[in-house]
Amino acid sequence: MTRSRPRPHRTSPVTFRAGCSREWTLASAEADLAYTELAFSECPSCPHRVEPEGAPPFCTLRPVSAGHPFAALAEWRLPE
């Protein structure tokens, strides 16, 4: 019986979008990424900027094909 070696995990390129609509294509299997460079002139005032206490500020990059994380709540109805 011959044992096969496991193949290395390969990730295909994924296009990520920031809150400002800039896009980056990266080889990643992550659901979202943190963009920490914040090198664009509007970054300091961007509403998508997150400034956690005790950590550097960042912007979240999400795959272009992913829905908004709260999209499912749009159809949620509370009983009266």
VMD Tcl script that builds the backbone (N, CA, C; Angstrom):
set m [mol new atoms 240]
animate dup $m
set s [atomselect $m all]
$s set {name element resname resid chain x y z} {
  {N N MET 1 A 0.843 -1.168 0.000}
  {CA C MET 1 A 0.000 0.000 0.000}
  {C C MET 1 A 0.902 1.249 0.000}
  {N N THR 2 A 0.617 2.149 -0.900}
  {CA C THR 2 A 1.403 3.367 -1.025}
  {C C THR 2 A 0.681 4.517 -0.347}
  {N N ARG 3 A 1.410 5.206 0.498}
  {CA C ARG 3 A 0.830 6.386 1.150}
  {C C ARG 3 A 1.171 7.628 0.338}
  {N N SER 4 A 0.180 8.445 0.124}
  {CA C SER 4 A 0.453 9.685 -0.608}
  {C C SER 4 A 0.752 10.796 0.391}
  {N N ARG 5 A 1.621 11.679 -0.010}
  {CA C ARG 5 A 1.961 12.817 0.825}
  {C C ARG 5 A 0.860 13.860 0.734}
  {N N PRO 6 A 0.591 14.519 1.837}
  {CA C PRO 6 A -0.418 15.593 1.756}
  {C C PRO 6 A 0.091 16.723 0.876}
  {N N ARG 7 A -0.788 17.253 0.093}
  {CA C ARG 7 A -0.430 18.371 -0.783}
  {C C ARG 7 A -0.418 19.662 0.026}
  {N N PRO 8 A 0.486 20.566 -0.295}
  {CA C PRO 8 A 0.486 21.846 0.413}
  {C C PRO 8 A -0.795 22.623 0.112}
  {N N HIS 9 A -1.311 23.301 1.124}
  {CA C HIS 9 A -2.529 24.089 0.949}
  {C C HIS 9 A -2.213 25.329 0.111}
  {N N ARG 10 A -2.912 25.491 -0.976}
  {CA C ARG 10 A -2.708 26.661 -1.844}
  {C C ARG 10 A -3.932 27.553 -1.783}
  {N N THR 11 A -3.683 28.799 -1.706}
  {CA C THR 11 A -4.792 29.743 -1.703}
  {C C THR 11 A -4.839 30.461 -3.039}
  {N N SER 12 A -6.042 30.683 -3.507}
  {CA C SER 12 A -6.168 31.423 -4.749}
  {C C SER 12 A -6.341 32.901 -4.422}
  {N N PRO 13 A -6.026 33.749 -5.365}
  {CA C PRO 13 A -6.153 35.186 -5.115}
  {C C PRO 13 A -7.596 35.582 -4.804}
  {N N VAL 14 A -7.743 36.453 -3.834}
  {CA C VAL 14 A -9.044 36.971 -3.424}
  {C C VAL 14 A -8.958 38.492 -3.477}
  {N N THR 15 A -9.990 39.120 -4.010}
  {CA C THR 15 A -10.023 40.576 -4.044}
  {C C THR 15 A -10.748 41.068 -2.803}
  {N N PHE 16 A -10.057 41.909 -2.019}
  {CA C PHE 16 A -10.610 42.491 -0.799}
  {C C PHE 16 A -10.933 43.951 -1.043}
  {N N ARG 17 A -11.988 44.453 -0.371}
  {CA C ARG 17 A -12.384 45.854 -0.512}
  {C C ARG 17 A -12.413 46.504 0.866}
  {N N ALA 18 A -11.889 47.720 0.937}
  {CA C ALA 18 A -11.925 48.508 2.179}
  {C C ALA 18 A -13.203 49.343 2.195}
  {N N GLY 19 A -13.463 49.977 3.309}
  {CA C GLY 19 A -14.637 50.836 3.424}
  {C C GLY 19 A -14.639 51.980 2.426}
  {N N CYS 20 A -13.453 52.430 2.021}
  {CA C CYS 20 A -13.341 53.529 1.052}
  {C C CYS 20 A -13.478 53.042 -0.390}
  {N N SER 21 A -13.742 51.751 -0.573}
  {CA C SER 21 A -13.926 51.100 -1.884}
  {C C SER 21 A -12.627 50.801 -2.614}
  {N N ARG 22 A -11.466 51.046 -1.992}
  {CA C ARG 22 A -10.212 50.606 -2.607}
  {C C ARG 22 A -10.171 49.086 -2.553}
  {N N GLU 23 A -9.525 48.494 -3.551}
  {CA C GLU 23 A -9.456 47.036 -3.607}
  {C C GLU 23 A -8.017 46.551 -3.706}
  {N N TRP 24 A -7.743 45.402 -3.088}
  {CA C TRP 24 A -6.461 44.721 -3.151}
  {C C TRP 24 A -6.728 43.270 -3.467}
  {N N THR 25 A -5.923 42.689 -4.342}
  {CA C THR 25 A -6.019 41.264 -4.632}
  {C C THR 25 A -4.833 40.586 -3.975}
  {N N LEU 26 A -5.142 39.660 -3.084}
  {CA C LEU 26 A -4.121 38.974 -2.294}
  {C C LEU 26 A -4.377 37.474 -2.324}
  {N N ALA 27 A -3.322 36.701 -2.154}
  {CA C ALA 27 A -3.471 35.258 -2.005}
  {C C ALA 27 A -3.802 34.997 -0.544}
  {N N SER 28 A -5.081 34.778 -0.249}
  {CA C SER 28 A -5.497 34.607 1.134}
  {C C SER 28 A -6.761 33.774 1.217}
  {N N ALA 29 A -6.884 33.030 2.298}
  {CA C ALA 29 A -8.095 32.262 2.565}
  {C C ALA 29 A -8.828 32.849 3.761}
  {N N GLU 30 A -8.441 34.050 4.187}
  {CA C GLU 30 A -9.041 34.673 5.358}
  {C C GLU 30 A -10.405 35.272 5.025}
  {N N ALA 31 A -11.283 35.285 6.020}
  {CA C ALA 31 A -12.610 35.869 5.828}
  {C C ALA 31 A -12.547 37.387 5.759}
  {N N ASP 32 A -11.649 37.981 6.495}
  {CA C ASP 32 A -11.401 39.415 6.398}
  {C C ASP 32 A -10.005 39.701 6.932}
  {N N LEU 33 A -9.501 40.850 6.617}
  {CA C LEU 33 A -8.147 41.231 7.004}
  {C C LEU 33 A -8.170 42.630 7.593}
  {N N ALA 34 A -7.146 42.960 8.349}
  {CA C ALA 34 A -7.012 44.312 8.874}
  {C C ALA 34 A -5.974 45.053 8.047}
  {N N TYR 35 A -6.347 46.223 7.573}
  {CA C TYR 35 A -5.426 47.073 6.824}
  {C C TYR 35 A -4.880 48.090 7.813}
  {N N THR 36 A -3.609 47.973 8.136}
  {CA C THR 36 A -3.027 48.811 9.181}
  {C C THR 36 A -2.164 49.960 8.662}
  {N N GLU 37 A -1.855 49.975 7.374}
  {CA C GLU 37 A -0.993 51.042 6.866}
  {C C GLU 37 A -1.690 52.400 6.900}
  {N N LEU 38 A -2.957 52.442 6.519}
  {CA C LEU 38 A -3.765 53.666 6.522}
  {C C LEU 38 A -3.006 54.842 5.913}
  {N N ALA 39 A -2.520 54.638 4.704}
  {CA C ALA 39 A -1.633 55.591 4.058}
  {C C ALA 39 A -2.328 56.621 3.174}
  {N N PHE 40 A -3.649 56.559 3.044}
  {CA C PHE 40 A -4.343 57.486 2.155}
  {C C PHE 40 A -4.778 58.730 2.926}
  {N N SER 41 A -4.877 59.840 2.251}
  {CA C SER 41 A -5.155 61.123 2.917}
  {C C SER 41 A -6.468 61.122 3.702}
  {N N GLU 42 A -7.466 60.374 3.249}
  {CA C GLU 42 A -8.758 60.366 3.953}
  {C C GLU 42 A -8.823 59.364 5.108}
  {N N CYS 43 A -7.782 58.547 5.281}
  {CA C CYS 43 A -7.798 57.539 6.347}
  {C C CYS 43 A -8.051 58.111 7.750}
  {N N PRO 44 A -7.444 59.237 8.148}
  {CA C PRO 44 A -7.696 59.740 9.510}
  {C C PRO 44 A -9.157 60.075 9.795}
  {N N SER 45 A -9.929 60.441 8.767}
  {CA C SER 45 A -11.330 60.803 8.987}
  {C C SER 45 A -12.318 59.780 8.434}
  {N N CYS 46 A -11.837 58.659 7.963}
  {CA C CYS 46 A -12.704 57.640 7.352}
  {C C CYS 46 A -13.627 57.021 8.409}
  {N N PRO 47 A -14.926 56.905 8.127}
  {CA C PRO 47 A -15.841 56.304 9.107}
  {C C PRO 47 A -15.608 54.810 9.307}
  {N N HIS 48 A -14.831 54.178 8.458}
  {CA C HIS 48 A -14.546 52.746 8.583}
  {C C HIS 48 A -13.295 52.472 9.410}
  {N N ARG 49 A -12.624 53.514 9.833}
  {CA C ARG 49 A -11.409 53.371 10.635}
  {C C ARG 49 A -11.780 52.907 12.047}
  {N N VAL 50 A -11.047 51.948 12.551}
  {CA C VAL 50 A -11.262 51.426 13.898}
  {C C VAL 50 A -10.041 51.787 14.729}
  {N N GLU 51 A -10.272 52.357 15.894}
  {CA C GLU 51 A -9.171 52.751 16.772}
  {C C GLU 51 A -9.318 52.052 18.119}
  {N N PRO 52 A -8.853 50.793 18.212}
  {CA C PRO 52 A -8.984 50.072 19.480}
  {C C PRO 52 A -8.044 50.632 20.543}
  {N N GLU 53 A -8.477 50.558 21.785}
  {CA C GLU 53 A -7.648 51.051 22.884}
  {C C GLU 53 A -6.435 50.140 23.045}
  {N N GLY 54 A -5.245 50.738 23.055}
  {CA C GLY 54 A -4.016 49.987 23.256}
  {C C GLY 54 A -3.500 49.258 22.027}
  {N N ALA 55 A -4.041 49.540 20.860}
  {CA C ALA 55 A -3.585 48.898 19.618}
  {C C ALA 55 A -3.610 49.928 18.496}
  {N N PRO 56 A -2.851 49.690 17.425}
  {CA C PRO 56 A -2.854 50.661 16.323}
  {C C PRO 56 A -4.195 50.665 15.578}
  {N N PRO 57 A -4.568 51.797 14.986}
  {CA C PRO 57 A -5.805 51.865 14.216}
  {C C PRO 57 A -5.717 50.990 12.967}
  {N N PHE 58 A -6.888 50.575 12.475}
  {CA C PHE 58 A -6.933 49.737 11.273}
  {C C PHE 58 A -8.268 49.907 10.561}
  {N N CYS 59 A -8.308 49.394 9.348}
  {CA C CYS 59 A -9.531 49.323 8.552}
  {C C CYS 59 A -9.727 47.849 8.196}
  {N N THR 60 A -10.966 47.404 8.188}
  {CA C THR 60 A -11.223 46.006 7.851}
  {C C THR 60 A -11.399 45.856 6.346}
  {N N LEU 61 A -10.700 44.886 5.776}
  {CA C LEU 61 A -10.855 44.541 4.359}
  {C C LEU 61 A -11.686 43.274 4.295}
  {N N ARG 62 A -12.725 43.284 3.472}
  {CA C ARG 62 A -13.562 42.092 3.310}
  {C C ARG 62 A -13.535 41.657 1.853}
  {N N PRO 63 A -13.677 40.353 1.604}
  {CA C PRO 63 A -13.723 39.900 0.212}
  {C C PRO 63 A -14.871 40.586 -0.540}
  {N N VAL 64 A -14.618 40.948 -1.780}
  {CA C VAL 64 A -15.623 41.621 -2.607}
  {C C VAL 64 A -16.882 40.777 -2.715}
  {N N SER 65 A -16.740 39.462 -2.775}
  {CA C SER 65 A -17.894 38.580 -2.957}
  {C C SER 65 A -18.688 38.352 -1.675}
  {N N ALA 66 A -18.172 38.790 -0.523}
  {CA C ALA 66 A -18.863 38.562 0.753}
  {C C ALA 66 A -19.928 39.621 0.973}
  {N N GLY 67 A -21.018 39.200 1.566}
  {CA C GLY 67 A -22.067 40.144 1.912}
  {C C GLY 67 A -21.657 40.932 3.141}
  {N N HIS 68 A -22.380 41.988 3.415}
  {CA C HIS 68 A -22.114 42.772 4.612}
  {C C HIS 68 A -22.380 41.886 5.828}
  {N N PRO 69 A -21.555 41.970 6.876}
  {CA C PRO 69 A -21.737 41.071 8.014}
  {C C PRO 69 A -23.090 41.205 8.702}
  {N N PHE 70 A -23.772 42.331 8.547}
  {CA C PHE 70 A -25.080 42.503 9.173}
  {C C PHE 70 A -26.228 42.409 8.167}
  {N N ALA 71 A -25.960 41.953 6.949}
  {CA C ALA 71 A -26.993 41.891 5.912}
  {C C ALA 71 A -28.171 41.014 6.328}
  {N N ALA 72 A -27.922 39.938 7.048}
  {CA C ALA 72 A -28.995 39.037 7.465}
  {C C ALA 72 A -29.982 39.741 8.400}
  {N N LEU 73 A -29.533 40.754 9.122}
  {CA C LEU 73 A -30.419 41.470 10.037}
  {C C LEU 73 A -31.454 42.328 9.301}
  {N N ALA 74 A -31.220 42.632 8.036}
  {CA C ALA 74 A -32.140 43.473 7.278}
  {C C ALA 74 A -33.513 42.833 7.152}
  {N N GLU 75 A -33.567 41.509 7.145}
  {CA C GLU 75 A -34.851 40.811 6.997}
  {C C GLU 75 A -35.416 40.343 8.335}
  {N N TRP 76 A -34.750 40.643 9.412}
  {CA C TRP 76 A -35.185 40.194 10.733}
  {C C TRP 76 A -36.340 41.062 11.213}
  {N N ARG 77 A -37.419 40.445 11.631}
  {CA C ARG 77 A -38.604 41.156 12.113}
  {C C ARG 77 A -38.861 40.781 13.576}
  {N N LEU 78 A -38.975 41.787 14.394}
  {CA C LEU 78 A -39.283 41.562 15.807}
  {C C LEU 78 A -40.796 41.472 15.987}
  {N N PRO 79 A -41.240 40.549 16.828}
  {CA C PRO 79 A -42.694 40.504 17.083}
  {C C PRO 79 A -43.125 41.753 17.848}
  {N N GLU 80 A -44.318 42.221 17.549}
  {CA C GLU 80 A -44.795 43.445 18.222}
  {C C GLU 80 A -45.431 43.115 19.538}
}
mol reanalyze $m
mol bondsrecalc $m
mol representation Tube
mol addrep $m
